[in-house]
């Protein structure tokens, strides 16, 4: 038997940190709360909360703000998270573009910038440019406490590299952990794009809470998913759990670059949609398109204008999205599935077909308990997700990370 | 926004209980350990461990046993879990049979009994007989601290009922929580069969530890899976996450009773295997078989004896099991997949084909990091799993449950 490391012990300072983290996470969601409300939500005495909040105020993480009305019209002092003093930098790295944004831990955007590159560019040059931009932002924004990086999956988070880079040969040997570990005097956290999107919905999405389980269904150039189950990202052994894009929907189907056959990604990525559209609806693409998201928008616009071929195409894709949702339900039993990335532009054109498929292909006791929605986030979910990666980590250890800028 | 309940606070008595639980779980796996070893594994000071262990000894949960040799030949007092003072009753409920066993929390079997029934029997009568047997065992075995019940999935654990009982119409209205909640003066915990099997492997399987993530792949009359990810059962919103048997491998395939098409269960359950075998190998079934497990054994025996038709059938099933493993890998990224229930009899006949399919259909960086094994448990994994359900719960709250029999 190997050394047994699964069960870590906790001491009283771990306990205080867990409880401070719980308070900070409640305030991140509720904006303003009284001590009494926090005590009730956490099931602790008001005396304990008063002590914990006192420490958070001393650390500069929480402030008192005015008076809020509580039960029975009692007036209490409000508490809020000093979000603006705790910024995070989110970095989205994808196949043709990288984007960098500065956010605070409440999800407020301060600035964002995007850089296109070619897959023929040397990876080192692209990374050098990314680092330079981050350094500049760190100079300008002094209150950054952490950096989150979202990379395409399957990303082996222990090793620091992307497992499948056949479409990005120049990136084969890049180790993201080595590249970023010592580059900045801020911690850098890295996860794959769909997990980032799931965290963006978890922290910055305006969903009914509490939420037992959320599935983010990313449909862009690739197809992926991220699962937050009972307040924790589902990671698996290597950090690549929930690769729904590579779950087969037809074991005799076409071969995917992952080796599997009939991967969902082959049927409903924006690449699959555009391939069909360029054949069936060439008139839409006489004018060259800027990027795939814009090209998809033309298809949805044509469907909205009543173009029958476009409507047929959109319905086909929606069916595959429905099969994907059925797989997500059987695999993870989520309370909510949020569909995001480029395909989200299809919105009301897609949802009825998706819901119909789910109703047909799952038991009523199950389908009636899952909400299926299109993401309502106003910011690119992977970039926002990169910020959410950092936010998630710093909110779980507030005294370690949220005091970085305090003297 | 609904009331925020995701983030519970912990007080110092919660902290002590977490740490006592960690110690008890280590001892459940390691059998005998010194205080110094436990301290090292948990990352706590020896003084803290001494205090925690003192409390566990006072509660009668842990005992000192002789002298163990530690690092540098230092001799220390050994600690062991008083497993024999903490028994659990496991109850496996399945379509034609229920089984009841008495175990201790180390997984040692004391007694087991099996009762067959017909699907035409009234559910009330079957349940009454089950309760009567449990009451008798409780009279005989005084040290029982909890009862675990494993039921067929999809089991809605919040509601207490099985969502799909088309093959068991008499069971449609049975609510397991209502039936068992107040029946005994011991707590009763209920989960679905594949989750039970996953917990059996987690607590009683002899696997290399630490283990980040384990998938139990149940192939019996039905097909299911249970996932333990980072020490926690994956539950989802309703408790029915990881229904791999109803993940489709062919979206145009035959219709399943769940509503989906091409569900994995339709291709590789023992029912699917037997249906084919009765057609292709009628000579094996001239003598009627006792149960499906025995019928499967005949097919595997024939294959081992060189019967070509049997070999072909077994290889076909193994391919589907391979597709199932590929789905499990893409969905959960497990460190180990353990295949159990009736199909496990196929053992060495199945594994090479399963592994070949996994190597072909996943990236090498992934397939080389997952172990695929046939369950080596000597006890029916669902019955053993029922005991593991109870064991899992009592080990997480030792002072609440493991002191039930102490005066």
Boltz contact constraints between the chains, C-beta under 6 A:
constraints:
  - contact:
      token1: [A, 1]
      token2: [B, 209]
      max_distance: 6.0
  - contact:
      token1: [A, 2]
      token2: [B, 208]
      max_distance: 6.0
  - contact:
      token1: [A, 2]
      token2: [B, 209]
      max_distance: 6.0
  - contact:
      token1: [A, 4]
      token2: [B, 26]
      max_distance: 6.0
  - contact:
      token1: [A, 4]
      token2: [B, 41]
      max_distance: 6.0
  - contact:
      token1: [A, 4]
      token2: [B, 209]
      max_distance: 6.0
  - contact:
      token1: [A, 5]
      token2: [B, 210]
      max_distance: 6.0
  - contact:
      token1: [A, 6]
      token2: [B, 210]
      max_distance: 6.0
  - contact:
      token1: [A, 6]
      token2: [B, 231]
      max_distance: 6.0
  - contact:
      token1: [A, 7]
      token2: [B, 22]
      max_distance: 6.0
  - contact:
      token1: [A, 7]
      token2: [B, 25]
      max_distance: 6.0
  - contact:
      token1: [A, 7]
      token2: [B, 26]
      max_distance: 6.0
  - contact:
      token1: [A, 8]
      token2: [B, 43]
      max_distance: 6.0
  - contact:
      token1: [A, 9]
      token2: [B, 19]
      max_distance: 6.0
  - contact:
      token1: [A, 9]
      token2: [B, 22]
      max_distance: 6.0
  - contact:
      token1: [A, 9]
      token2: [B, 42]
      max_distance: 6.0
  - contact:
      token1: [A, 9]
      token2: [B, 43]
      max_distance: 6.0
  - contact:
      token1: [A, 9]
      token2: [B, 44]
      max_distance: 6.0
  - contact:
      token1: [A, 10]
      token2: [B, 18]
      max_distance: 6.0
  - contact:
      token1: [A, 15]
      token2: [B, 15]
      max_distance: 6.0
  - contact:
      token1: [A, 18]
      token2: [B, 10]
      max_distance: 6.0
  - contact:
      token1: [A, 19]
      token2: [B, 9]
      max_distance: 6.0
  - contact:
      token1: [A, 22]
      token2: [B, 7]
      max_distance: 6.0
  - contact:
      token1: [A, 22]
      token2: [B, 9]
      max_distance: 6.0
  - contact:
      token1: [A, 25]
      token2: [B, 7]
      max_distance: 6.0
  - contact:
      token1: [A, 26]
      token2: [B, 4]
      max_distance: 6.0
  - contact:
      token1: [A, 26]
      token2: [B, 7]
      max_distance: 6.0
  - contact:
      token1: [A, 41]
      token2: [B, 4]
      max_distance: 6.0
  - contact:
      token1: [A, 42]
      token2: [B, 9]
      max_distance: 6.0
  - contact:
      token1: [A, 43]
      token2: [B, 8]
      max_distance: 6.0
  - contact:
      token1: [A, 43]
      token2: [B, 9]
      max_distance: 6.0
  - contact:
      token1: [A, 44]
      token2: [B, 9]
      max_distance: 6.0
  - contact:
      token1: [A, 163]
      token2: [B, 363]
      max_distance: 6.0
  - contact:
      token1: [A, 163]
      token2: [B, 365]
      max_distance: 6.0
  - contact:
      token1: [A, 164]
      token2: [B, 363]
      max_distance: 6.0
  - contact:
      token1: [A, 208]
      token2: [B, 2]
      max_distance: 6.0
  - contact:
      token1: [A, 209]
      token2: [B, 1]
      max_distance: 6.0
  - contact:
      token1: [A, 209]
      token2: [B, 2]
      max_distance: 6.0
  - contact:
      token1: [A, 209]
      token2: [B, 4]
      max_distance: 6.0
  - contact:
      token1: [A, 210]
      token2: [B, 5]
      max_distance: 6.0
  - contact:
      token1: [A, 210]
      token2: [B, 6]
      max_distance: 6.0
  - contact:
      token1: [A, 212]
      token2: [B, 237]
      max_distance: 6.0
  - contact:
      token1: [A, 213]
      token2: [B, 236]
      max_distance: 6.0
  - contact:
      token1: [A, 213]
      token2: [B, 237]
      max_distance: 6.0
  - contact:
      token1: [A, 231]
      token2: [B, 6]
      max_distance: 6.0
  - contact:
      token1: [A, 236]
      token2: [B, 213]
      max_distance: 6.0
  - contact:
      token1: [A, 236]
      token2: [B, 332]
      max_distance: 6.0
  - contact:
      token1: [A, 236]
      token2: [B, 333]
      max_distance: 6.0
  - contact:
      token1: [A, 237]
      token2: [B, 212]
      max_distance: 6.0
  - contact:
      token1: [A, 237]
      token2: [B, 213]
      max_distance: 6.0
  - contact:
      token1: [A, 237]
      token2: [B, 333]
      max_distance: 6.0
  - contact:
      token1: [A, 237]
      token2: [B, 335]
      max_distance: 6.0
  - contact:
      token1: [A, 238]
      token2: [B, 333]
      max_distance: 6.0
  - contact:
      token1: [A, 238]
      token2: [B, 369]
      max_distance: 6.0
  - contact:
      token1: [A, 240]
      token2: [B, 333]
      max_distance: 6.0
  - contact:
      token1: [A, 241]
      token2: [B, 332]
      max_distance: 6.0
  - contact:
      token1: [A, 241]
      token2: [B, 333]
      max_distance: 6.0
  - contact:
      token1: [A, 243]
      token2: [B, 330]
      max_distance: 6.0
  - contact:
      token1: [A, 246]
      token2: [B, 330]
      max_distance: 6.0
  - contact:
      token1: [A, 247]
      token2: [B, 327]
      max_distance: 6.0
  - contact:
      token1: [A, 247]
      token2: [B, 330]
      max_distance: 6.0
  - contact:
      token1: [A, 248]
      token2: [B, 249]
      max_distance: 6.0
  - contact:
      token1: [A, 249]
      token2: [B, 251]
      max_distance: 6.0
  - contact:
      token1: [A, 250]
      token2: [B, 250]
      max_distance: 6.0
  - contact:
      token1: [A, 251]
      token2: [B, 249]
      max_distance: 6.0
  - contact:
      token1: [A, 251]
      token2: [B, 323]
      max_distance: 6.0
  - contact:
      token1: [A, 258]
      token2: [B, 363]
      max_distance: 6.0
  - contact:
      token1: [A, 259]
      token2: [B, 360]
      max_distance: 6.0
  - contact:
      token1: [A, 259]
      token2: [B, 361]
      max_distance: 6.0
  - contact:
      token1: [A, 259]
      token2: [B, 362]
      max_distance: 6.0
  - contact:
      token1: [A, 260]
      token2: [B, 361]
      max_distance: 6.0
  - contact:
      token1: [A, 323]
      token2: [B, 251]
      max_distance: 6.0
  - contact:
      token1: [A, 327]
      token2: [B, 247]
      max_distance: 6.0
  - contact:
      token1: [A, 330]
      token2: [B, 243]
      max_distance: 6.0
  - contact:
      token1: [A, 330]
      token2: [B, 246]
      max_distance: 6.0
  - contact:
      token1: [A, 330]
      token2: [B, 247]
      max_distance: 6.0
  - contact:
      token1: [A, 331]
      token2: [B, 331]
      max_distance: 6.0
  - contact:
      token1: [A, 332]
      token2: [B, 236]
      max_distance: 6.0
  - contact:
      token1: [A, 332]
      token2: [B, 241]
      max_distance: 6.0
  - contact:
      token1: [A, 333]
      token2: [B, 236]
      max_distance: 6.0
  - contact:
      token1: [A, 333]
      token2: [B, 237]
      max_distance: 6.0
  - contact:
      token1: [A, 333]
      token2: [B, 238]
      max_distance: 6.0
  - contact:
      token1: [A, 333]
      token2: [B, 240]
      max_distance: 6.0
  - contact:
      token1: [A, 333]
      token2: [B, 241]
      max_distance: 6.0
  - contact:
      token1: [A, 335]
      token2: [B, 237]
      max_distance: 6.0
  - contact:
      token1: [A, 360]
      token2: [B, 259]
      max_distance: 6.0
  - contact:
      token1: [A, 361]
      token2: [B, 259]
      max_distance: 6.0
  - contact:
      token1: [A, 361]
      token2: [B, 260]
      max_distance: 6.0
  - contact:
      token1: [A, 362]
      token2: [B, 259]
      max_distance: 6.0
  - contact:
      token1: [A, 363]
      token2: [B, 163]
      max_distance: 6.0
  - contact:
      token1: [A, 363]
      token2: [B, 164]
      max_distance: 6.0
  - contact:
      token1: [A, 363]
      token2: [B, 258]
      max_distance: 6.0
  - contact:
      token1: [A, 365]
      token2: [B, 163]
      max_distance: 6.0
  - contact:
      token1: [A, 369]
      token2: [B, 238]
      max_distance: 6.0
